[in-house]
Amino acid sequence: MTDSVLVPSSLVREATDKREATRKLGYVARAATVFRADRLIVFPDREGEGRWGGGFVETVLQYATTPPYLRKEAFGTRDELEYAGVLPPLRVPSWTGSESDDSGSLREGIVTQVGPEGRVRVNCGLQHPISLRLPDSMSAAEGERVSVRVSSRRPVRAKLVDAPTPGPRVARLDLADALDVEGYRVATSRHGAPLTVDRLADVADRAQDGLTVAFGAPERGLPEMLDASAPVDPADPPEGFDVWLNTIPNQGSEVVRTEEAMFASLACLNLR
């Protein structure tokens, strides 16, 4: 089952400076991580972008969802990451070494060198890069992200595995491509059908094969981005979606920020 969270490239359109924009994206990454989203997709909303568009949003989100021990190797120095120090920690168990698994901990690594005889050197956050043999079913290039199963640190015993590591994968895709997945696809809007206990049970039933949830931007909701007719008809979702859903009914603030909407919405939808 693949769960996806979709956010627009105009996500930080109201930010007054790069520091504020970076902090906001950090909490978007936290929400996706806390609720175990597999994908965090940035889709284009060029009409709504401010100073920082999709490239900035994607880079900061990718940095935030990369293990700290790999960030220097993966990103080096970039202008978009000037205020990366304000990003809140995600504390994914595999990053901190606190996960418990009889078969060993699963860690993300980066291939730093491709050698002869099917071996590669991988930086996976241990004291030094380690030399590992590629399984017959895998290939790898320098700079590629890989998964490493570490069964012992002293002495080091590890192997490459064909498995996803914990934490969301960030990508920038057109909305149609992001929605080309199995499962139930939800477009969120304050004008959608209010989320109730009964409706949550229905969503849970429909989301057995996966759940995709799309969010809008500050003062620019999904109806404006998707050119939906007003008022929104919950029974007539936009192309590619299955439903318009108001995940924060009776909201007490006129505007709910995207990161706030993510925490509130995914907390409910996670109950399935």
N, C-alpha and C positions, 0 to 999 in steps of 0.2 A: 504494500500500500504506500503510495507516494502522496504526501501532504505538501501543498504549495501555498506560499503567501505571496501575493502580487502587490507591489507598491509602484506609484508613478514616478517618473523622472523629475516631476515638479514637487517632490516630497518636502524639500527644504526651501520652498519659494518664499516663505515669510521670514526666514532667518536674516538677522541684521548683519551678521558677520560670519566668517568661516568657522570660528570657534563654536558659535551657537549651532551652526549647521552640522558640524561634526558630532557634537554632543547628542543632538536629536537622532542622528543616524545610529549612534551607539545604542540608544534605547530601542530603536527598531530592530537592530540585530539581537538585542537581549530578548525581546518578545518572541522573535522567531526561534531562538535557541531554547528558551524556557519551555515553550510548547512543542518542541521537537519537530519543527518544520523541516522537511527534507530539502526544499528549494525555497530560496528567497529571490524572487524575480523582479527586476526593474523594467517596467514597460514604458514606452515613450508617451509623454504629454508635453510636447515641445511648446504648445501655445501657452502653457501655464508655467513654464520654467522661469526662474529668476536668474540670479547671478551664477548659481551652481546647478548645472544640469545633470543629465544621465551619466556622463563619464565620471564626474565627481562623486555622485551618489554610489555608483557601482564600485569605484575604487575604495571608498571609505568602508562600505559594507563588506567587501572582500577582505580588507585588512582586519576589520573587527572580528570576522569569523575565521580568521587564520590563527592557529596556535601561536602564542607569543614566541616560542622558541624557533619558529620558522619565519617570522615576519621580516627580519633583516635580510635573510636569504631570498625571500620571495619578492620583496618590494624595494629594497634599497632605500634611497632618498627620493621622495616625490613631493611636489608642491601641494598636491591635494591632501597630504598627510601632515601638514604643518602643525595641526593641533591634535594629532592622534593621541596625545597624552591624556586628553579629557575623556576618552572612550571608557565606559564602565567595563569592568572585567566580566567575561561570560562564564568562566569557571566550569567549562565542560569537564566532566570527570576524567576523560582520557587525557586532557591537557595537564591536569593537576596531579595525575597519578593516583587518584583516590578511588578509581573504579575497582571493583572486585570481580574477577573472572578466573575460574579454575584453568582455563586454557590460555591465560595471559592477557595483558592489556593491549588494546588496539590503538595504535598511534598513527597520526598522519606524518608523512615524511616527504622530502623533496630529493629527487635524484640529482646528485652533484657531479657524478661522473659515470660514464658507461664504459666498462672495461671488457676485456676478452673473456671468452668461454662462458658467456651468459651471466656475467656478474656485474653488479652496479654498486656504487657507493651512495649511501643514503643518509641524509641528515634527518634524524627523527627525534631530536631533542636529548639524546644521550650525550655523554661527555665529548665524543668525537663521532664523525660520520662512520658508519659501519658498512662493511662489504657483505652483500647478500647475493644469493643466486636467484635469478629470475625463474619462476615456474614456467613450464613449457607453454602454458596457456596465456602468458603475459609477455608484453613488450613494453619498453620504457625508453624515454629520451631524456637527455639532460634538461633539468628544470621541471620535469613532470611531477605531479603530486601522486603519491602512492600510499597504500596502507601497509603498516608493519605490525605484526603480532609479536610482542615482546614477552617472552616467557620467563626470562631471568635477566637481571641487570648486572650481577656479579657472580660468575662471569656472564658476559652478554650472550644471550641466546635469543635469536629473533629470526623471523622469516617474512618474506613478502606474501601478502594474501590478496586475492581478488575480492575485496569487500569494501563497502562504503564506511567511512569513519563518521563518528557522531558529529552533529552540528550541521547547519544548513549550508547548501551549496548556492553561491550567489552567481547570478547571470543576468545579462541584459538581453531581453527578447521582445519582439513584437507581440502584442497582446494575443493575436490569433495563434501564434506558435506556443505561447505560454499556456493557453487553454486547450491545446491539443493533447490532453491527457485523459485517462479514465477517472471516473468518480464524479462526485457532486460538485458543481461550480457555483459559488456564491458571490454575487455582487452586493456589497454593503452600501446602504444609503439610509439616511434618517427617514426617507419617504417610502422605504420598503415595508414588507410585511413584518410586524413586530415579532420579535423572538419570544415565544412562550414556552412553558414546560412541554406542552403537547407538540408544538412545532419543533422543539429541540429533539424530541424523540423521533420525529419524522426525518429530520436532518441526519441524525445518527444512523437511522436505517438506510438512508440513501447514500451515505458516505462510506459504506463498507469497502468499496474499492478505491477509496481515496477522497480527499477533500481539498478543494482549491478555494481560497478566500481572497478577494481583491478589495483593496482599500483606496480611498481618494486622497486628496491633498488638502492642506489648509485653505478654507474658503473656496475650494474648487472640488466638488464631489464627483463621484463617478458619473452621475447623469450628465453633467456638463462635458466631461471628457468623452463620453460615448455618444453624445448628441441624442440622448434619450428624450422622448417627449415628456413634457411636464403637464400634469403631475405624473410621477412614476406609477405605473400599474404593476403591482407585485406579481400579477398573473401573466405579465408579458415581459419577461426578462430580455435584456439585450442579447444580440447574437453571440453565441459561444457560452453563455451562462444558463443556469437552470432556474435561478430565482433571484429576485431582489429581496434582501433581508435587512431589516433594521435590528442590529444586534445590541443596541443600547436604547431600548424604548424608554420614553419618559425622561430623557436626558435633562439634567438641570442646568447645563450650560448651552448657550446658543451654538457654540462651536466646540467640537471634540477633536483634539489633535490626533494626528494619525497614529502616533505611538501609543496614546491613551486608548484609542479605538482598538488597536491590536491587542493590548493586554486584556481589555474588557471582553472583546469578542472571542478571542481564542481561549480564554478561561472557560467560557460557557461551552463552546464547540468542542473543547477537549474532553468534556464529560462523556462523550460517546464511548 
